[in-house]
Amino acid sequence: MTLDTIREIPSSLLGLFLAFLGDAAFFPFAPEIPFVAVVLTARSARIPAVAVAISIVAEVVGTGCLYVLMRLGKGPVFDRVSRRLIGYLDLVRAVRPSTILWNRVVPIVPFMGAVICIRRWPLARSLGLVALGGLLKYGALALAVRGAASLAPRGIVAGISFSLAGGWIVLNITREVRRRHRQNRVGTQ
């Protein structure tokens, strides 16, 4: 990477890194939206590829940080979080590392670093699956957005992309609310 290439990278990529890091390590919140924004506004053909790489690195680092936090954490708070997370993981049948890849398609398992720690999945393999899943998901998303942007005006592509991302978020929230409603209904009978 040359100095000119580094100068071409906009500061929005730092924000993208922080969004993915925060999503993986602290609070899940759909970093796909800033990802699409960065890819759509890229002036250079390199930026989408760099955005994919940044998303992968940030997710691996964030997942690793959460893994270490859970591994080193002690006390009643960590015990309670572990018990609740195990109950949830059993409910959604997240018992194998392949869950990491499925979670890219249907995101139902938050806090993957904690899950890796609690389930005692091999760390190197699990982080490799996080990276592979990120490459597949965000690589495909970048190609789709850039391909659509070459066929239609950016404003239309942006509207469609953000509508789809918003719809995906609403779908997942609705599914989670229904799941909790069913769980509460079964628990009270």
Disulfide bonds with the S-S distance in Angstrom:
none
